Amino acid sequence: MASILLKNMDKGYETEGFETLKIKSSVARQFRKFSKMLSKSQSMTLLLMMDFFNENGISPTERMGPRMETLENRISLLIKKRMNGMIAIMKDIEKSQTKPTVAMMEALFQAGEPSKKQEVRFREKKYLNGKGNDQWKR
């Protein structure tokens, strides 16, 4: 029986005892429904709620109107930081990998193309006069 209880207990909190909180019965019913909806124990649900409020700097007594705007601003700043990070990574990849690779490929293709000097190297021998003179016709 004890092993079944340990499996159902919250991880990391198995050795802690339970405390009683005094709350109204209607609030307790509502909280139990909320805990079931999250598929968490009541202790973990309450802990998650407190962590959420603390991490986001939100007070349950405040209205979300003006606070929501600051949350949106915070999220947009995080997105901008991530985008700036991605841009920096892309620029680094372009500078360190893409541009040198393109330069090497261009050098290879240019080496494969015959230059104009090489085309002039071979000429047909024709004599100026018909007797075998060493002057070349150009």
A tleap script that builds the chain and sets N, CA, C and O, in Angstrom:
source leaprc.protein.ff14SB
mol = sequence {
  NMET ALA SER ILE LEU LEU LYS ASN MET ASP
  LYS GLY TYR GLU THR GLU GLY PHE GLU THR
  LEU LYS ILE LYS SER SER VAL ALA ARG GLN
  PHE ARG LYS PHE SER LYS MET LEU SER LYS
  SER GLN SER MET THR LEU LEU LEU MET MET
  ASP PHE PHE ASN GLU ASN GLY ILE SER PRO
  THR GLU ARG MET GLY PRO ARG MET GLU THR
  LEU GLU ASN ARG ILE SER LEU LEU ILE LYS
  LYS ARG MET ASN GLY MET ILE ALA ILE MET
  LYS ASP ILE GLU LYS SER GLN THR LYS PRO
  THR VAL ALA MET MET GLU ALA LEU PHE GLN
  ALA GLY GLU PRO SER LYS LYS GLN GLU VAL
  ARG PHE ARG GLU LYS LYS TYR LEU ASN GLY
  LYS GLY ASN ASP GLN TRP LYS CARG
}
set mol.1.N position { 0.822 -1.184 0.000 }
set mol.1.CA position { 0.000 0.000 0.000 }
set mol.1.C position { 0.872 1.256 0.000 }
set mol.1.O position { 0.533 2.248 -0.645 }
set mol.2.N position { 1.984 1.215 0.716 }
set mol.2.CA position { 2.865 2.383 0.805 }
set mol.2.C position { 3.512 2.676 -0.544 }
set mol.2.O position { 3.731 3.838 -0.885 }
set mol.3.N position { 3.820 1.630 -1.315 }
set mol.3.CA position { 4.440 1.860 -2.627 }
set mol.3.C position { 3.460 2.518 -3.588 }
set mol.3.O position { 3.869 3.301 -4.446 }
set mol.4.N position { 2.180 2.214 -3.459 }
set mol.4.CA position { 1.160 2.854 -4.303 }
set mol.4.C position { 1.067 4.337 -3.966 }
set mol.4.O position { 0.956 5.171 -4.866 }
set mol.5.N position { 1.111 4.672 -2.687 }
set mol.5.CA position { 1.050 6.068 -2.278 }
set mol.5.C position { 2.269 6.845 -2.753 }
set mol.5.O position { 2.146 8.004 -3.150 }
set mol.6.N position { 3.449 6.222 -2.719 }
set mol.6.CA position { 4.658 6.902 -3.170 }
set mol.6.C position { 4.618 7.201 -4.658 }
set mol.6.O position { 5.150 8.222 -5.094 }
set mol.7.N position { 3.997 6.330 -5.449 }
set mol.7.CA position { 3.897 6.556 -6.885 }
set mol.7.C position { 2.997 7.752 -7.188 }
set mol.7.O position { 3.247 8.483 -8.147 }
set mol.8.N position { 1.974 7.955 -6.400 }
set mol.8.CA position { 1.033 9.024 -6.644 }
set mol.8.C position { 1.478 10.357 -6.053 }
set mol.8.O position { 0.893 11.394 -6.365 }
set mol.9.N position { 2.495 10.343 -5.212 }
set mol.9.CA position { 2.943 11.572 -4.578 }
set mol.9.C position { 3.749 12.413 -5.570 }
set mol.9.O position { 4.232 11.921 -6.590 }
set mol.10.N position { 3.873 13.679 -5.237 }
set mol.10.CA position { 4.593 14.604 -6.094 }
set mol.10.C position { 6.088 14.348 -6.018 }
set mol.10.O position { 6.636 14.171 -4.930 }
set mol.11.N position { 6.750 14.329 -7.170 }
set mol.11.CA position { 8.187 14.064 -7.209 }
set mol.11.C position { 8.941 15.199 -6.539 }
set mol.11.O position { 8.673 16.377 -6.775 }
set mol.12.N position { 9.877 14.820 -5.710 }
set mol.12.CA position { 10.670 15.795 -4.986 }
set mol.12.C position { 10.073 16.207 -3.657 }
set mol.12.O position { 10.738 16.859 -2.851 }
set mol.13.N position { 8.838 15.838 -3.424 }
set mol.13.CA position { 8.149 16.226 -2.189 }
set mol.13.C position { 7.629 15.001 -1.441 }
set mol.13.O position { 6.719 15.125 -0.621 }
set mol.14.N position { 8.185 13.831 -1.706 }
set mol.14.CA position { 7.684 12.603 -1.097 }
set mol.14.C position { 7.845 12.585 0.426 }
set mol.14.O position { 7.007 12.019 1.128 }
set mol.15.N position { 8.896 13.190 0.931 }
set mol.15.CA position { 9.182 13.096 2.371 }
set mol.15.C position { 8.511 14.197 3.181 }
set mol.15.O position { 8.522 14.151 4.411 }
set mol.16.N position { 7.930 15.177 2.515 }
set mol.16.CA position { 7.307 16.283 3.245 }
set mol.16.C position { 5.916 15.886 3.738 }
set mol.16.O position { 5.194 15.112 3.110 }
set mol.17.N position { 5.586 16.452 4.879 }
set mol.17.CA position { 4.260 16.210 5.448 }
set mol.17.C position { 3.237 17.177 4.863 }
set mol.17.O position { 3.571 18.052 4.063 }
set mol.18.N position { 1.983 17.000 5.278 }
set mol.18.CA position { 0.901 17.842 4.789 }
set mol.18.C position { 0.515 18.868 5.847 }
set mol.18.O position { 0.627 18.614 7.046 }
set mol.19.N position { 0.066 20.012 5.394 }
set mol.19.CA position { -0.454 21.063 6.251 }
set mol.19.C position { -1.902 21.314 5.854 }
set mol.19.O position { -2.334 20.946 4.761 }
set mol.20.N position { -2.629 21.933 6.738 }
set mol.20.CA position { -4.022 22.256 6.468 }
set mol.20.C position { -4.152 23.752 6.268 }
set mol.20.O position { -3.615 24.545 7.040 }
set mol.21.N position { -4.866 24.126 5.230 }
set mol.21.CA position { -5.175 25.528 4.990 }
set mol.21.C position { -6.663 25.722 5.223 }
set mol.21.O position { -7.467 24.846 4.905 }
set mol.22.N position { -7.023 26.850 5.768 }
set mol.22.CA position { -8.443 27.121 5.977 }
set mol.22.C position { -8.928 27.986 4.822 }
set mol.22.O position { -8.585 29.163 4.704 }
set mol.23.N position { -9.747 27.354 3.968 }
set mol.23.CA position { -10.364 28.093 2.874 }
set mol.23.C position { -11.845 27.739 2.838 }
set mol.23.O position { -12.261 26.706 3.363 }
set mol.24.N position { -12.607 28.579 2.234 }
set mol.24.CA position { -14.061 28.355 2.145 }
set mol.24.C position { -14.333 27.123 1.291 }
set mol.24.O position { -13.577 26.822 0.368 }
set mol.25.N position { -15.400 26.418 1.598 }
set mol.25.CA position { -15.707 25.170 0.894 }
set mol.25.C position { -15.972 25.393 -0.586 }
set mol.25.O position { -15.603 24.542 -1.395 }
set mol.26.N position { -16.600 26.507 -0.978 }
set mol.26.CA position { -16.851 26.768 -2.401 }
set mol.26.C position { -15.538 27.024 -3.133 }
set mol.26.O position { -15.378 26.624 -4.286 }
set mol.27.N position { -14.601 27.688 -2.466 }
set mol.27.CA position { -13.286 27.948 -3.074 }
set mol.27.C position { -12.519 26.628 -3.190 }
set mol.27.O position { -11.835 26.399 -4.188 }
set mol.28.N position { -12.625 25.767 -2.189 }
set mol.28.CA position { -11.950 24.467 -2.220 }
set mol.28.C position { -12.467 23.616 -3.370 }
set mol.28.O position { -11.686 22.972 -4.072 }
set mol.29.N position { -13.795 23.612 -3.567 }
set mol.29.CA position { -14.359 22.837 -4.690 }
set mol.29.C position { -13.844 23.377 -6.023 }
set mol.29.O position { -13.475 22.614 -6.915 }
set mol.30.N position { -13.826 24.684 -6.141 }
set mol.30.CA position { -13.361 25.305 -7.384 }
set mol.30.C position { -11.872 24.992 -7.613 }
set mol.30.O position { -11.454 24.731 -8.742 }
set mol.31.N position { -11.090 25.021 -6.547 }
set mol.31.CA position { -9.661 24.734 -6.656 }
set mol.31.C position { -9.417 23.274 -7.028 }
set mol.31.O position { -8.524 22.976 -7.821 }
set mol.32.N position { -10.204 22.367 -6.460 }
set mol.32.CA position { -10.062 20.944 -6.796 }
set mol.32.C position { -10.378 20.695 -8.270 }
set mol.32.O position { -9.691 19.914 -8.928 }
set mol.33.N position { -11.414 21.355 -8.788 }
set mol.33.CA position { -11.747 21.227 -10.213 }
set mol.33.C position { -10.594 21.748 -11.083 }
set mol.33.O position { -10.234 21.141 -12.092 }
set mol.34.N position { -10.031 22.873 -10.671 }
set mol.34.CA position { -8.913 23.452 -11.411 }
set mol.34.C position { -7.712 22.515 -11.386 }
set mol.34.O position { -7.039 22.360 -12.404 }
set mol.35.N position { -7.430 21.890 -10.248 }
set mol.35.CA position { -6.321 20.942 -10.130 }
set mol.35.C position { -6.539 19.733 -11.023 }
set mol.35.O position { -5.604 19.265 -11.673 }
set mol.36.N position { -7.755 19.226 -11.062 }
set mol.36.CA position { -8.062 18.086 -11.938 }
set mol.36.C position { -7.922 18.467 -13.402 }
set mol.36.O position { -7.462 17.667 -14.218 }
set mol.37.N position { -8.320 19.693 -13.735 }
set mol.37.CA position { -8.200 20.147 -15.114 }
set mol.37.C position { -6.721 20.180 -15.540 }
set mol.37.O position { -6.403 19.882 -16.691 }
set mol.38.N position { -5.828 20.539 -14.619 }
set mol.38.CA position { -4.391 20.565 -14.918 }
set mol.38.C position { -3.746 19.188 -14.785 }
set mol.38.O position { -2.590 19.003 -15.166 }
set mol.39.N position { -4.489 18.224 -14.248 }
set mol.39.CA position { -3.971 16.872 -13.972 }
set mol.39.C position { -2.771 16.926 -13.032 }
set mol.39.O position { -1.788 16.206 -13.207 }
set mol.40.N position { -2.878 17.792 -12.037 }
set mol.40.CA position { -1.836 17.929 -11.022 }
set mol.40.C position { -2.471 17.772 -9.658 }
set mol.40.O position { -3.685 17.898 -9.503 }
set mol.41.N position { -1.626 17.492 -8.663 }
set mol.41.CA position { -2.140 17.449 -7.298 }
set mol.41.C position { -2.444 18.869 -6.849 }
set mol.41.O position { -2.035 19.842 -7.484 }
set mol.42.N position { -3.169 18.967 -5.743 }
set mol.42.CA position { -3.516 20.295 -5.247 }
set mol.42.C position { -2.263 21.062 -4.819 }
set mol.42.O position { -2.174 22.274 -5.018 }
set mol.43.N position { -1.305 20.357 -4.236 }
set mol.43.CA position { -0.053 21.007 -3.817 }
set mol.43.C position { 0.712 21.532 -5.033 }
set mol.43.O position { 1.194 22.665 -5.028 }
set mol.44.N position { 0.820 20.706 -6.068 }
set mol.44.CA position { 1.559 21.112 -7.263 }
set mol.44.C position { 0.840 22.240 -8.005 }
set mol.44.O position { 1.486 23.127 -8.562 }
set mol.45.N position { -0.490 22.206 -8.012 }
set mol.45.CA position { -1.252 23.280 -8.654 }
set mol.45.C position { -1.004 24.603 -7.967 }
set mol.45.O position { -0.776 25.620 -8.622 }
set mol.46.N position { -1.048 24.588 -6.637 }
set mol.46.CA position { -0.809 25.819 -5.883 }
set mol.46.C position { 0.629 26.304 -6.077 }
set mol.46.O position { 0.870 27.505 -6.204 }
set mol.47.N position { 1.570 25.384 -6.099 }
set mol.47.CA position { 2.973 25.746 -6.319 }
set mol.47.C position { 3.169 26.347 -7.710 }
set mol.47.O position { 3.873 27.346 -7.859 }
set mol.48.N position { 2.554 25.746 -8.723 }
set mol.48.CA position { 2.649 26.285 -10.080 }
set mol.48.C position { 2.057 27.689 -10.175 }
set mol.48.O position { 2.614 28.564 -10.839 }
set mol.49.N position { 0.940 27.892 -9.514 }
set mol.49.CA position { 0.303 29.207 -9.534 }
set mol.49.C position { 1.206 30.255 -8.875 }
set mol.49.O position { 1.373 31.353 -9.406 }
set mol.50.N position { 1.779 29.919 -7.733 }
set mol.50.CA position { 2.659 30.871 -7.050 }
set mol.50.C position { 3.908 31.165 -7.879 }
set mol.50.O position { 4.341 32.313 -7.971 }
set mol.51.N position { 4.485 30.123 -8.483 }
set mol.51.CA position { 5.654 30.330 -9.351 }
set mol.51.C position { 5.315 31.231 -10.532 }
set mol.51.O position { 6.103 32.103 -10.901 }
set mol.52.N position { 4.151 31.020 -11.117 }
set mol.52.CA position { 3.731 31.843 -12.250 }
set mol.52.C position { 3.649 33.318 -11.862 }
set mol.52.O position { 4.161 34.184 -12.573 }
set mol.53.N position { 3.010 33.594 -10.745 }
set mol.53.CA position { 2.871 34.984 -10.305 }
set mol.53.C position { 4.226 35.597 -9.959 }
set mol.53.O position { 4.482 36.758 -10.278 }
set mol.54.N position { 5.090 34.825 -9.312 }
set mol.54.CA position { 6.409 35.352 -8.932 }
set mol.54.C position { 7.305 35.578 -10.148 }
set mol.54.O position { 7.951 36.620 -10.252 }
set mol.55.N position { 7.349 34.623 -11.057 }
set mol.55.CA position { 8.239 34.739 -12.219 }
set mol.55.C position { 7.815 35.856 -13.156 }
set mol.55.O position { 8.668 36.522 -13.742 }
set mol.56.N position { 6.537 36.071 -13.308 }
set mol.56.CA position { 6.061 37.080 -14.242 }
set mol.56.C position { 5.816 38.427 -13.588 }
set mol.56.O position { 5.420 39.378 -14.261 }
set mol.57.N position { 6.045 38.522 -12.287 }
set mol.57.CA position { 5.872 39.784 -11.592 }
set mol.57.C position { 4.443 40.275 -11.609 }
set mol.57.O position { 4.193 41.477 -11.698 }
set mol.58.N position { 3.510 39.355 -11.525 }
set mol.58.CA position { 2.092 39.693 -11.576 }
set mol.58.C position { 1.498 39.491 -10.195 }
set mol.58.O position { 1.801 38.508 -9.519 }
set mol.59.N position { 0.668 40.405 -9.784 }
set mol.59.CA position { -0.054 40.259 -8.529 }
set mol.59.C position { -1.490 39.852 -8.853 }
set mol.59.O position { -2.090 40.423 -9.764 }
set mol.60.N position { -2.056 38.884 -8.135 }
set mol.60.CA position { -3.437 38.481 -8.411 }
set mol.60.C position { -4.450 39.590 -8.145 }
set mol.60.O position { -5.582 39.518 -8.624 }
set mol.61.N position { -4.062 40.605 -7.396 }
set mol.61.CA position { -4.994 41.698 -7.112 }
set mol.61.C position { -5.013 42.747 -8.218 }
set mol.61.O position { -5.942 43.551 -8.287 }
set mol.62.N position { -3.995 42.752 -9.091 }
set mol.62.CA position { -3.946 43.731 -10.168 }
set mol.62.C position { -4.791 43.271 -11.348 }
set mol.62.O position { -4.996 42.076 -11.561 }
set mol.63.N position { -5.268 44.229 -12.094 }
set mol.63.CA position { -5.957 43.923 -13.343 }
set mol.63.C position { -4.913 43.668 -14.420 }
set mol.63.O position { -3.828 44.250 -14.388 }
set mol.64.N position { -5.236 42.805 -15.366 }
set mol.64.CA position { -4.273 42.443 -16.399 }
set mol.64.C position { -4.166 43.470 -17.514 }
set mol.64.O position { -3.259 43.359 -18.339 }
set mol.65.N position { -5.043 44.463 -17.585 }
set mol.65.CA position { -4.994 45.450 -18.660 }
set mol.65.C position { -3.614 46.055 -18.846 }
set mol.65.O position { -2.954 45.769 -19.844 }
set mol.66.N position { -3.158 46.886 -17.908 }
set mol.66.CA position { -1.841 47.485 -18.091 }
set mol.66.C position { -0.705 46.474 -17.942 }
set mol.66.O position { 0.325 46.611 -18.602 }
set mol.67.N position { -0.871 45.474 -17.098 }
set mol.67.CA position { 0.165 44.465 -16.921 }
set mol.67.C position { 0.323 43.617 -18.173 }
set mol.67.O position { 1.431 43.203 -18.514 }
set mol.68.N position { -0.777 43.364 -18.849 }
set mol.68.CA position { -0.726 42.557 -20.063 }
set mol.68.C position { 0.125 43.256 -21.117 }
set mol.68.O position { 0.852 42.607 -21.869 }
set mol.69.N position { 0.029 44.588 -21.168 }
set mol.69.CA position { 0.847 45.329 -22.125 }
set mol.69.C position { 2.324 45.152 -21.813 }
set mol.69.O position { 3.139 45.004 -22.725 }
set mol.70.N position { 2.677 45.165 -20.528 }
set mol.70.CA position { 4.087 44.975 -20.185 }
set mol.70.C position { 4.524 43.550 -20.496 }
set mol.70.O position { 5.665 43.329 -20.903 }
set mol.71.N position { 3.631 42.582 -20.311 }
set mol.71.CA position { 3.972 41.213 -20.687 }
set mol.71.C position { 4.196 41.108 -22.192 }
set mol.71.O position { 5.129 40.441 -22.638 }
set mol.72.N position { 3.340 41.769 -22.977 }
set mol.72.CA position { 3.512 41.752 -24.425 }
set mol.72.C position { 4.831 42.410 -24.812 }
set mol.72.O position { 5.541 41.922 -25.692 }
set mol.73.N position { 5.157 43.528 -24.146 }
set mol.73.CA position { 6.431 44.187 -24.430 }
set mol.73.C position { 7.609 43.290 -24.084 }
set mol.73.O position { 8.590 43.228 -24.824 }
set mol.74.N position { 7.508 42.593 -22.957 }
set mol.74.CA position { 8.568 41.688 -22.543 }
set mol.74.C position { 8.738 40.551 -23.552 }
set mol.74.O position { 9.857 40.175 -23.898 }
set mol.75.N position { 7.629 40.019 -24.008 }
set mol.75.CA position { 7.683 38.931 -24.991 }
set mol.75.C position { 8.261 39.430 -26.302 }
set mol.75.O position { 9.074 38.743 -26.921 }
set mol.76.N position { 7.851 40.629 -26.739 }
set mol.76.CA position { 8.381 41.152 -27.998 }
set mol.76.C position { 9.874 41.434 -27.876 }
set mol.76.O position { 10.611 41.251 -28.845 }
set mol.77.N position { 10.340 41.879 -26.696 }
set mol.77.CA position { 11.774 42.082 -26.503 }
set mol.77.C position { 12.524 40.762 -26.575 }
set mol.77.O position { 13.608 40.688 -27.153 }
set mol.78.N position { 11.943 39.715 -25.983 }
set mol.78.CA position { 12.578 38.405 -26.055 }
set mol.78.C position { 12.655 37.905 -27.492 }
set mol.78.O position { 13.665 37.337 -27.908 }
set mol.79.N position { 11.582 38.120 -28.246 }
set mol.79.CA position { 11.576 37.692 -29.645 }
set mol.79.C position { 12.617 38.470 -30.435 }
set mol.79.O position { 13.327 37.893 -31.259 }
set mol.80.N position { 12.716 39.775 -30.193 }
set mol.80.CA position { 13.718 40.587 -30.885 }
set mol.80.C position { 15.128 40.115 -30.561 }
set mol.80.O position { 15.984 40.049 -31.443 }
set mol.81.N position { 15.367 39.785 -29.289 }
set mol.81.CA position { 16.689 39.281 -28.908 }
set mol.81.C position { 16.991 37.970 -29.622 }
set mol.81.O position { 18.107 37.754 -30.096 }
set mol.82.N position { 15.995 37.103 -29.694 }
set mol.82.CA position { 16.190 35.822 -30.383 }
set mol.82.C position { 16.458 36.037 -31.870 }
set mol.82.O position { 17.316 35.382 -32.461 }
set mol.83.N position { 15.710 36.965 -32.461 }
set mol.83.CA position { 15.903 37.260 -33.884 }
set mol.83.C position { 17.284 37.856 -34.127 }
set mol.83.O position { 17.951 37.503 -35.099 }
set mol.84.N position { 17.714 38.758 -33.248 }
set mol.84.CA position { 19.054 39.326 -33.387 }
set mol.84.C position { 20.119 38.244 -33.248 }
set mol.84.O position { 21.128 38.264 -33.953 }
set mol.85.N position { 19.895 37.312 -32.346 }
set mol.85.CA position { 20.814 36.183 -32.212 }
set mol.85.C position { 20.852 35.333 -33.470 }
set mol.85.O position { 21.924 34.922 -33.915 }
set mol.86.N position { 19.684 35.068 -34.044 }
set mol.86.CA position { 19.619 34.281 -35.280 }
set mol.86.C position { 20.312 35.013 -36.433 }
set mol.86.O position { 21.019 34.396 -37.230 }
set mol.87.N position { 20.107 36.321 -36.517 }
set mol.87.CA position { 20.753 37.105 -37.568 }
set mol.87.C position { 22.271 37.052 -37.409 }
set mol.87.O position { 22.995 36.919 -38.396 }
set mol.88.N position { 22.748 37.154 -36.185 }
set mol.88.CA position { 24.184 37.080 -35.937 }
set mol.88.C position { 24.742 35.721 -36.344 }
set mol.88.O position { 25.825 35.640 -36.924 }
set mol.89.N position { 24.008 34.660 -36.043 }
set mol.89.CA position { 24.449 33.313 -36.437 }
set mol.89.C position { 24.482 33.184 -37.955 }
set mol.89.O position { 25.432 32.632 -38.511 }
set mol.90.N position { 23.454 33.690 -38.626 }
set mol.90.CA position { 23.398 33.611 -40.090 }
set mol.90.C position { 24.542 34.401 -40.724 }
set mol.90.O position { 25.152 33.939 -41.688 }
set mol.91.N position { 24.837 35.588 -40.192 }
set mol.91.CA position { 25.940 36.392 -40.727 }
set mol.91.C position { 27.269 35.686 -40.528 }
set mol.91.O position { 28.128 35.711 -41.409 }
set mol.92.N position { 27.439 35.055 -39.373 }
set mol.92.CA position { 28.673 34.322 -39.109 }
set mol.92.C position { 28.828 33.143 -40.061 }
set mol.92.O position { 29.918 32.890 -40.574 }
set mol.93.N position { 27.741 32.425 -40.295 }
set mol.93.CA position { 27.780 31.301 -41.235 }
set mol.93.C position { 28.114 31.803 -42.632 }
set mol.93.O position { 28.913 31.194 -43.344 }
set mol.94.N position { 27.502 32.914 -43.020 }
set mol.94.CA position { 27.761 33.471 -44.346 }
set mol.94.C position { 29.220 33.877 -44.480 }
set mol.94.O position { 29.855 33.607 -45.500 }
set mol.95.N position { 29.751 34.530 -43.445 }
set mol.95.CA position { 31.119 35.026 -43.513 }
set mol.95.C position { 32.141 33.891 -43.451 }
set mol.95.O position { 33.132 33.912 -44.181 }
set mol.96.N position { 31.911 32.909 -42.594 }
set mol.96.CA position { 32.910 31.868 -42.382 }
set mol.96.C position { 32.752 30.663 -43.298 }
set mol.96.O position { 33.721 29.933 -43.512 }
set mol.97.N position { 31.554 30.429 -43.848 }
set mol.97.CA position { 31.352 29.217 -44.647 }
set mol.97.C position { 30.914 29.512 -46.069 }
set mol.97.O position { 31.519 29.017 -47.020 }
set mol.98.N position { 29.878 30.304 -46.225 }
set mol.98.CA position { 29.282 30.478 -47.545 }
set mol.98.C position { 30.179 31.265 -48.478 }
set mol.98.O position { 30.421 30.823 -49.601 }
set mol.99.N position { 30.681 32.416 -48.055 }
set mol.99.CA position { 31.513 33.243 -48.928 }
set mol.99.C position { 32.806 32.545 -49.336 }
set mol.99.O position { 33.152 32.593 -50.517 }
set mol.100.N position { 33.544 31.897 -48.428 }
set mol.100.CA position { 34.742 31.173 -48.869 }
set mol.100.C position { 34.427 30.031 -49.836 }
set mol.100.O position { 35.191 29.771 -50.766 }
set mol.101.N position { 33.311 29.359 -49.616 }
set mol.101.CA position { 32.928 28.269 -50.512 }
set mol.101.C position { 32.603 28.806 -51.897 }
set mol.101.O position { 33.008 28.218 -52.901 }
set mol.102.N position { 31.875 29.919 -51.962 }
set mol.102.CA position { 31.544 30.531 -53.253 }
set mol.102.C position { 32.817 30.980 -53.962 }
set mol.102.O position { 32.954 30.798 -55.172 }
set mol.103.N position { 33.746 31.565 -53.212 }
set mol.103.CA position { 35.002 32.013 -53.818 }
set mol.103.C position { 35.791 30.831 -54.376 }
set mol.103.O position { 36.369 30.934 -55.458 }
set mol.104.N position { 35.821 29.723 -53.659 }
set mol.104.CA position { 36.523 28.532 -54.154 }
set mol.104.C position { 35.855 27.981 -55.404 }
set mol.104.O position { 36.538 27.585 -56.349 }
set mol.105.N position { 34.525 27.953 -55.417 }
set mol.105.CA position { 33.806 27.458 -56.591 }
set mol.105.C position { 34.060 28.354 -57.797 }
set mol.105.O position { 34.274 27.854 -58.901 }
set mol.106.N position { 34.041 29.666 -57.603 }
set mol.106.CA position { 34.313 30.580 -58.706 }
set mol.106.C position { 35.727 30.387 -59.231 }
set mol.106.O position { 35.949 30.412 -60.442 }
set mol.107.N position { 36.684 30.195 -58.332 }
set mol.107.CA position { 38.066 29.963 -58.760 }
set mol.107.C position { 38.170 28.682 -59.572 }
set mol.107.O position { 38.899 28.632 -60.563 }
set mol.108.N position { 37.454 27.656 -59.164 }
set mol.108.CA position { 37.487 26.393 -59.921 }
set mol.108.C position { 36.881 26.562 -61.307 }
set mol.108.O position { 37.427 26.064 -62.292 }
set mol.109.N position { 35.754 27.264 -61.385 }
set mol.109.CA position { 35.118 27.463 -62.685 }
set mol.109.C position { 35.948 28.366 -63.585 }
set mol.109.O position { 35.982 28.156 -64.797 }
set mol.110.N position { 36.613 29.356 -63.025 }
set mol.110.CA position { 37.452 30.226 -63.833 }
set mol.110.C position { 38.685 29.483 -64.333 }
set mol.110.O position { 39.153 29.734 -65.443 }
set mol.111.N position { 39.210 28.573 -63.522 }
set mol.111.CA position { 40.371 27.781 -63.953 }
set mol.111.C position { 39.986 26.826 -65.078 }
set mol.111.O position { 40.831 26.488 -65.907 }
set mol.112.N position { 38.758 26.393 -65.125 }
set mol.112.CA position { 38.299 25.468 -66.151 }
set mol.112.C position { 38.016 26.137 -67.486 }
set mol.112.O position { 38.011 25.466 -68.517 }
set mol.113.N position { 37.780 27.437 -67.492 }
set mol.113.CA position { 37.482 28.147 -68.734 }
set mol.113.C position { 38.787 28.513 -69.433 }
set mol.113.O position { 39.709 29.001 -68.779 }
set mol.114.N position { 38.890 28.292 -70.737 }
set mol.114.CA position { 40.116 28.683 -71.445 }
set mol.114.C position { 40.174 30.210 -71.553 }
set mol.114.O position { 39.170 30.873 -71.814 }
set mol.115.N position { 41.364 30.737 -71.346 }
set mol.115.CA position { 41.511 32.188 -71.438 }
set mol.115.C position { 41.768 32.589 -72.884 }
set mol.115.O position { 42.022 31.728 -73.726 }
set mol.116.N position { 41.706 33.879 -73.181 }
set mol.116.CA position { 41.902 34.368 -74.546 }
set mol.116.C position { 43.339 34.163 -74.992 }
set mol.116.O position { 43.578 33.951 -76.181 }
set mol.117.N position { 44.308 34.219 -74.080 }
set mol.117.CA position { 45.712 34.017 -74.422 }
set mol.117.C position { 45.938 32.593 -74.906 }
set mol.117.O position { 46.723 32.373 -75.828 }
set mol.118.N position { 45.268 31.631 -74.304 }
set mol.118.CA position { 45.436 30.250 -74.728 }
set mol.118.C position { 44.854 30.017 -76.118 }
set mol.118.O position { 45.352 29.158 -76.845 }
set mol.119.N position { 43.835 30.739 -76.503 }
set mol.119.CA position { 43.237 30.577 -77.824 }
set mol.119.C position { 44.178 31.063 -78.908 }
set mol.119.O position { 44.170 30.518 -80.012 }
set mol.120.N position { 44.982 32.065 -78.626 }
set mol.120.CA position { 45.886 32.646 -79.611 }
set mol.120.C position { 47.129 31.778 -79.776 }
set mol.120.O position { 47.843 31.949 -80.765 }
set mol.121.N position { 47.415 30.894 -78.895 }
set mol.121.CA position { 48.633 30.104 -78.905 }
set mol.121.C position { 48.782 29.275 -80.186 }
set mol.121.O position { 49.886 29.183 -80.722 }
set mol.122.N position { 47.732 28.688 -80.673 }
set mol.122.CA position { 47.801 27.834 -81.847 }
set mol.122.C position { 47.291 28.600 -83.055 }
set mol.122.O position { 46.140 29.035 -83.088 }
set mol.123.N position { 48.190 28.768 -84.082 }
set mol.123.CA position { 47.803 29.445 -85.309 }
set mol.123.C position { 48.195 28.585 -86.502 }
set mol.123.O position { 49.121 27.776 -86.454 }
set mol.124.N position { 47.467 28.796 -87.537 }
set mol.124.CA position { 47.737 28.067 -88.766 }
set mol.124.C position { 48.910 28.722 -89.493 }
set mol.124.O position { 48.981 29.945 -89.613 }
set mol.125.N position { 49.817 27.892 -89.969 }
set mol.125.CA position { 50.972 28.427 -90.686 }
set mol.125.C position { 50.572 28.763 -92.115 }
set mol.125.O position { 50.091 27.912 -92.864 }
set mol.126.N position { 50.780 30.001 -92.465 }
set mol.126.CA position { 50.555 30.415 -93.849 }
set mol.126.C position { 51.707 31.318 -94.239 }
set mol.126.O position { 52.157 32.157 -93.458 }
set mol.127.N position { 52.149 31.139 -95.398 }
set mol.127.CA position { 53.289 31.912 -95.859 }
set mol.127.C position { 52.817 33.146 -96.598 }
set mol.127.O position { 51.772 33.136 -97.248 }
set mol.128.N position { 53.610 34.227 -96.491 }
set mol.128.CA position { 53.282 35.460 -97.204 }
set mol.128.C position { 53.443 35.263 -98.707 }
set mol.128.O position { 52.559 35.593 -99.496 }
set mol.129.N position { 54.539 34.742 -99.059 }
set mol.129.CA position { 54.704 34.381 -100.468 }
set mol.129.C position { 54.736 32.871 -100.550 }
set mol.129.O position { 54.956 32.220 -99.529 }
set mol.130.N position { 54.548 32.338 -101.602 }
set mol.130.CA position { 54.384 30.902 -101.751 }
set mol.130.C position { 55.640 30.096 -101.581 }
set mol.130.O position { 55.560 28.878 -101.742 }
set mol.131.N position { 56.836 30.666 -101.260 }
set mol.131.CA position { 58.080 29.928 -101.263 }
set mol.131.C position { 58.522 29.432 -99.905 }
set mol.131.O position { 59.662 28.971 -99.840 }
set mol.132.N position { 57.857 29.460 -98.924 }
set mol.132.CA position { 58.318 28.918 -97.641 }
set mol.132.C position { 59.101 29.919 -96.831 }
set mol.132.O position { 60.096 29.568 -96.196 }
set mol.133.N position { 58.679 31.123 -96.844 }
set mol.133.CA position { 59.328 32.161 -96.052 }
set mol.133.C position { 58.994 31.938 -94.582 }
set mol.133.O position { 57.937 31.397 -94.258 }
set mol.134.N position { 59.897 32.357 -93.691 }
set mol.134.CA position { 59.668 32.151 -92.261 }
set mol.134.C position { 58.783 33.225 -91.623 }
set mol.134.O position { 58.551 33.187 -90.415 }
set mol.135.N position { 58.304 34.147 -92.385 }
set mol.135.CA position { 57.428 35.153 -91.804 }
set mol.135.C position { 55.982 34.622 -91.791 }
set mol.135.O position { 55.503 34.066 -92.780 }
set mol.136.N position { 55.346 34.795 -90.724 }
set mol.136.CA position { 54.007 34.270 -90.556 }
set mol.136.C position { 52.969 35.287 -90.940 }
set mol.136.O position { 53.136 36.487 -90.719 }
set mol.137.N position { 51.919 34.805 -91.504 }
set mol.137.CA position { 50.806 35.675 -91.827 }
set mol.137.C position { 49.933 35.814 -90.597 }
set mol.137.O position { 49.558 34.822 -89.972 }
set mol.138.N position { 49.619 37.024 -90.260 }
set mol.138.CA position { 48.832 37.246 -89.041 }
set mol.138.C position { 47.533 37.896 -89.386 }
set mol.138.O position { 46.724 38.168 -88.499 }
savepdb mol mol.pdb
quit
